[in-house]
Amino acid sequence: MGSNPPTLVNLAHDIVKHATTITNYLQSHNLPQPSFASNSPAHPIPENDEKLSATRLALIEATKALQALAIGPSETTRLFGFTELCHLAAMQALCHFNVPQNIPLDNPVSLDELSTKTKVDKHVLGRFLRMAATNYYFVESKPGYFAHTAWSKTLATDEKMKQCIWFRHTELLPSAGKLVEAVEEYPGSDDPKETAFALAFSGETFFDYKEKNPDHMVRFGQFVDAFASGYVVDSPENIARGYPWEDVGRSGDGLVVDVGGGIGHISVAIGKEHGQLRFLVQDFEDLRKESEALALKNGLVGRVNFMAHDFFTEQPEEARRAGVYFLRNILHNWSDSYCRKILKPLVGAMGKESRIIICDIVLPEANSGMPKTQEERARALDLTMLAMFNARERSLEEWQALFRSVDDKLKITAVIGRPKMRMDCLIEVRLM
Ligand SMILES: C[S@@+](CC[C@H](N)C(=O)[O-])C[C@H]1O[C@@H](n2cnc3c(N)ncnc32)[C@H](O)[C@@H]1O
């Protein structure tokens, strides 16, 4: 979609073209134009129109390239990460001291009043706010008075959004800082105990640390919720509509085993759209109550059932020969050797009609044409998996090699990606 060659002028032309398409779409649908004003919507460009979403991505892509060319190589390197790190520190401080909640949604507040309410030194508070304002979070509407923008309002109106900042600052940043040490200390390790995270957090694995620090567990859960509620991750509805689930009921008995399914929110979303399917959500016993409450709330009692099950062990009789073994965001948390330990019991339980469906990222090959902004996010998730778990995102070739190493007959039979899905793909695997 991009201009060739990507010169300043060609990119600027692309930007005008894409911006015009989006502006006209919003106008013709009576939707507000994107703006920094605090009453502007949090998702101004609708996600459900595939062509519009592609234009939005192309616009982001062109602006990223234009900005890189305008700043140039030397300045980019000299300032690398400098402002981003300071933004993260300032934003974490502002969220920690509940500054977004203490600014009225539609009016400015004086720095004096904000300092009294939050008990943060007025001068330090002003410095954090002025840093954040250079990134469109908050605006100094007149000297010494701060108001919300649409950006900062996301933090004021949804407590969960603050955990996106908290996670990056409090868990990812210290872990990322230990990556070099981890690579030197544990060369080639695939052990979840030998990670950058463990080096940063007193030798604990990610989940052991969470168990000992329930506050981190709660915040992490809220972060995942917030992260999954926008453009970045596929919604449960995308998954429910992205795959021909109606075929599952035709062969086998319509049973979907949601392996490591959490409280079963994906099973519920698929179950609401596909009445012929039954679901067995497998996870740790402590999620049973919440899972059963979710099924009850959605009128799916009897069709969405919970079963405590450790996915490293053999499947019990009632979960054998299921139509589907579904694993969403499970295998990317584990290295290949652990993935084999998860997949082997599933292969052992599969009947002739069974399939495994994996919902995870498929990393692009070199020069695949995937927009750089998208690829950047996928690669960032890959490095996050490395730092936190010694795990990884995988390319199609790496997925294929993993399945082959479990069983020669395990073959990828379909990959559903864009435009039906966003970041993740649905990878269908069968014994052939
Ligand atoms: C990243 S979450 C994904 C949850 C769900 N599939 C989703 O897409 O929202 C990983 C899940 O795996 C579960 N899990 C971790 N180890 C497990 C094990 N040994 N057996 C069963 N579930 C496990 C966790 O409790 C958690 O719910």
The ligand as an SDF file (V2000), in Angstrom:
LIG
                    3D

 27 29  0  0  0  0  0  0  0  0999 V2000
   -2.5970  -16.3890   29.1170 C   0  0  0  0  0  0  0  0  0  0  0  0
   -3.8770  -17.1870   29.9820 S   0  0  0  0  0  0  0  0  0  0  0  0
   -4.9820  -17.5730   28.6680 C   0  0  0  0  0  0  0  0  0  0  0  0
   -6.3790  -17.8150   29.1590 C   0  0  0  0  0  0  0  0  0  0  0  0
   -7.4200  -18.0300   28.0690 C   0  0  0  0  0  0  0  0  0  0  0  0
   -7.0830  -19.1360   27.1960 N   0  0  0  0  0  0  0  0  0  0  0  0
   -7.6330  -16.7590   27.2740 C   0  0  0  0  0  0  0  0  0  0  0  0
   -7.3440  -16.7460   26.0860 O   0  0  0  0  0  0  0  0  0  0  0  0
   -8.0830  -15.7690   27.8540 O   0  0  0  0  0  0  0  0  0  0  0  0
   -3.1450  -18.7480   30.3830 C   0  0  0  0  0  0  0  0  0  0  0  0
   -4.0690  -19.6560   31.1640 C   0  0  0  0  0  0  0  0  0  0  0  0
   -3.4130  -20.9110   31.3530 O   0  0  0  0  0  0  0  0  0  0  0  0
   -3.7310  -21.3790   32.6530 C   0  0  0  0  0  0  0  0  0  0  0  0
   -2.7240  -22.3650   33.0510 N   0  0  0  0  0  0  0  0  0  0  0  0
   -1.4060  -22.1570   33.3430 C   0  0  0  0  0  0  0  0  0  0  0  0
   -0.8170  -23.3320   33.6390 N   0  0  0  0  0  0  0  0  0  0  0  0
   -1.7740  -24.2990   33.5090 C   0  0  0  0  0  0  0  0  0  0  0  0
   -1.7680  -25.7070   33.6700 C   0  0  0  0  0  0  0  0  0  0  0  0
   -0.6350  -26.3660   33.9980 N   0  0  0  0  0  0  0  0  0  0  0  0
   -2.9150  -26.3760   33.4610 N   0  0  0  0  0  0  0  0  0  0  0  0
   -4.0610  -25.7180   33.1140 C   0  0  0  0  0  0  0  0  0  0  0  0
   -4.1260  -24.3750   32.9390 N   0  0  0  0  0  0  0  0  0  0  0  0
   -2.9990  -23.6760   33.1500 C   0  0  0  0  0  0  0  0  0  0  0  0
   -3.7150  -20.1220   33.4920 C   0  0  0  0  0  0  0  0  0  0  0  0
   -4.4000  -20.3010   34.7110 O   0  0  0  0  0  0  0  0  0  0  0  0
   -4.3990  -19.1300   32.5510 C   0  0  0  0  0  0  0  0  0  0  0  0
   -5.7870  -19.1410   32.7300 O   0  0  0  0  0  0  0  0  0  0  0  0
  1  2  1  0
  2  3  1  0
  2 10  1  0
  3  4  1  0
  4  5  1  0
  5  6  1  0
  5  7  1  0
  7  8  2  0
  7  9  1  0
 10 11  1  0
 11 12  1  0
 11 26  1  0
 12 13  1  0
 13 14  1  0
 13 24  1  0
 14 15  1  0
 14 23  1  0
 15 16  2  0
 16 17  1  0
 17 18  1  0
 17 23  2  0
 18 19  1  0
 18 20  2  0
 20 21  1  0
 21 22  2  0
 22 23  1  0
 24 25  1  0
 24 26  1  0
 26 27  1  0
M  CHG  2   2   1   9  -1
M  END
$$$$
